[in-house]
């Protein structure tokens, strides 16, 4: 072996531990970066899941509030219709009573 080749081979053997350490460092940094990406992704998924849960709860509450309002409106309309029907029936009874009284008075006047 010539002196130049011996120095190159010897130099490569001396660089080997440094290269191995550099590779270990690179692998470690890559794994740490991968872990950070996984952690950020997981946090984002959790945040989105929380938002979906809040939106779903709000939608359910809104639907319930609308249902309750509609039920109240239907109840009020039924009550008003019942009152109107009762008023109409009372008015019809009063008119029939007046009509009967008028017929009776006419019949009494004709008989006399």
C-alpha positions as CSV (number, residue, x, y, z in Angstrom):
1,X,0.0,0.0,0.0
2,X,1.3,3.4,-0.8
3,X,1.5,6.1,1.8
4,X,-1.5,8.1,0.3
5,X,-3.8,5.1,0.3
6,X,-2.8,4.2,3.8
7,X,-3.6,7.7,5.0
8,X,-6.9,7.6,3.2
9,X,-7.8,4.3,4.7
10,X,-6.6,5.3,8.1
11,X,-8.5,8.7,7.8
12,X,-11.7,6.8,6.8
13,X,-11.4,4.6,9.8
14,X,-11.0,7.6,12.1
15,X,-14.1,9.2,10.4
16,X,-16.2,6.2,10.9
17,X,-17.2,6.9,14.6
18,X,-18.0,10.5,13.7
19,X,-20.1,9.3,10.8
20,X,-21.9,6.8,13.0
21,X,-22.6,9.5,15.6
22,X,-23.8,11.9,12.8
23,X,-26.2,9.2,11.6
24,X,-27.4,8.5,15.1
25,X,-28.0,12.2,15.6
26,X,-29.8,12.5,12.3
27,X,-32.0,9.5,13.1
28,X,-32.8,10.9,16.5
29,X,-33.7,14.3,15.1
30,X,-35.9,12.6,12.4
31,X,-37.7,10.6,15.1
32,X,-38.2,13.7,17.2
33,X,-39.6,15.6,14.2
34,X,-41.9,12.6,13.4
35,X,-43.1,12.6,17.0
36,X,-43.8,16.3,16.9
37,X,-45.8,15.9,13.7
38,X,-47.8,13.0,15.2
39,X,-48.4,15.0,18.3
40,X,-49.5,18.1,16.4
41,X,-51.8,16.0,14.2
42,X,-53.3,14.3,17.2
43,X,-53.9,17.7,18.9
44,X,-55.5,19.1,15.8
45,X,-57.8,16.0,15.5
46,X,-58.8,16.4,19.1
47,X,-59.5,20.1,18.6
48,X,-61.7,19.4,15.6
49,X,-63.5,16.6,17.4
50,X,-64.2,19.0,20.3
51,X,-65.5,21.6,17.8
52,X,-67.8,18.9,16.2
53,X,-69.1,17.9,19.6
54,X,-69.9,21.6,20.5
55,X,-71.6,22.2,17.2
56,X,-73.6,19.0,17.5
57,X,-74.7,20.0,21.0
58,X,-75.6,23.5,19.8
59,X,-77.6,22.0,16.9
60,X,-79.5,19.7,19.3
61,X,-80.2,22.5,21.7
62,X,-81.4,24.7,18.8
63,X,-83.7,21.9,17.5
64,X,-85.1,21.4,21.0
65,X,-85.7,25.1,21.4
66,X,-87.5,25.3,18.0
67,X,-89.6,22.2,18.9
68,X,-90.5,23.7,22.3
69,X,-91.6,27.0,20.6
70,X,-93.7,25.2,18.0
71,X,-95.3,23.1,20.7
72,X,-96.1,26.4,22.6
73,X,-97.5,28.0,19.5
74,X,-99.7,25.0,18.7
75,X,-101.0,25.0,22.3
76,X,-101.9,28.7,22.1
77,X,-103.6,28.3,18.8
78,X,-105.6,25.3,20.1
79,X,-106.6,27.3,23.2
80,X,-107.6,30.3,21.0
81,X,-109.6,28.1,18.7
82,X,-111.4,26.5,21.6
83,X,-112.2,29.9,23.0
84,X,-113.5,31.1,19.6
85,X,-115.6,28.0,19.3
86,X,-117.1,28.5,22.8
87,X,-117.7,32.2,22.0
88,X,-119.4,31.3,18.7
89,X,-121.5,28.6,20.3
90,X,-122.6,31.0,23.1
91,X,-123.4,33.7,20.5
92,X,-125.4,31.1,18.5
93,X,-127.3,30.0,21.6
94,X,-128.1,33.7,22.5
95,X,-129.3,34.4,19.0
96,X,-131.4,31.2,19.0
97,X,-132.8,32.2,22.4
98,X,-133.6,35.7,21.1
99,X,-135.2,34.2,18.0
100,X,-137.3,31.9,20.0
101,X,-138.4,34.8,22.3
102,X,-139.2,36.9,19.3
103,X,-141.3,34.0,17.7
104,X,-143.1,33.5,21.0
105,X,-143.9,37.2,21.3
106,X,-145.1,37.3,17.7
107,X,-147.2,34.2,18.3
108,X,-148.6,35.8,21.5
109,X,-149.4,39.0,19.7
110,X,-151.1,37.1,16.8
111,X,-153.2,35.1,19.2
112,X,-154.4,38.1,21.0
